[in-house]
Amino acid sequence: MSVYWKDLAERVLMTFVQAFVGAVIIMDVADLTDQTMWTSAAMAGVAAAVSLVKGLLAKGVGLPASASFMKDV
């Protein structure tokens, strides 16, 4: 697996985790069977999907081995 794909996978996964934790804290989810928990997961999934699209688009703009739009680090 190339550096780019590892970078993109980490960014997408961490976006999901951060969005999910934030939504759970804000919505005060206490029960895994609660519909609010699944809503939080769906919101986090949308954020992760946007992160994935951004990372795929950035491959053609920034450094080839990075999922960032930055051309220089």
C-alpha positions in Angstrom: 0.0 0.0 0.0 1.4 3.4 -1.0 2.0 6.3 1.3 -0.9 8.2 -0.4 -3.4 5.4 0.3 -2.3 5.1 3.9 -2.5 8.8 4.3 -6.0 8.9 2.8 -7.2 6.0 4.9 -6.0 7.6 8.1 -7.7 10.9 7.2 -11.0 9.3 6.4 -11.0 7.1 9.5 -10.0 9.9 11.8 -12.7 12.2 10.3 -15.3 9.5 11.0 -14.1 8.9 14.6 -13.9 12.6 15.4 -17.3 13.4 13.9 -18.9 10.4 15.6 -17.5 11.3 19.0 -18.5 14.9 18.6 -22.0 13.9 17.6 -22.4 11.4 20.5 -21.2 14.0 23.0 -23.5 16.7 21.7 -26.5 14.4 21.4 -25.7 12.7 24.8 -26.2 9.1 23.5 -26.2 6.6 26.3 -27.6 3.5 24.6 -26.2 1.6 21.6 -29.7 0.7 20.5 -30.8 4.4 20.6 -31.7 5.8 17.2 -29.7 8.9 18.0 -26.5 6.8 18.0 -27.2 5.6 14.5 -28.0 9.1 13.4 -24.6 10.1 14.9 -22.9 7.3 12.9 -24.7 8.4 9.7 -23.5 12.0 10.2 -20.0 10.8 10.8 -20.2 8.7 7.7 -21.2 11.7 5.6 -18.2 13.6 7.0 -15.9 10.7 6.2 -17.3 10.4 2.6 -16.6 14.2 2.1 -13.1 13.6 3.5 -12.6 10.7 1.0 -13.7 12.8 -2.0 -11.5 15.7 -0.9 -8.5 13.4 -0.5 -9.1 11.8 -3.9 -9.3 15.3 -5.5 -6.2 16.5 -3.7 -4.1 13.7 -5.2 -4.0 15.6 -8.5 -3.3 19.0 -6.9 -0.9 18.5 -4.0 2.0 16.2 -3.4 1.5 12.8 -5.1 2.1 10.9 -1.8 -0.3 13.0 0.2 -4.1 13.4 0.5 -3.5 17.1 1.1 -4.0 20.0 -1.3 -0.7 21.5 0.0 2.0 21.4 -2.6 4.9 21.9 -0.2 5.3 20.9 3.5 
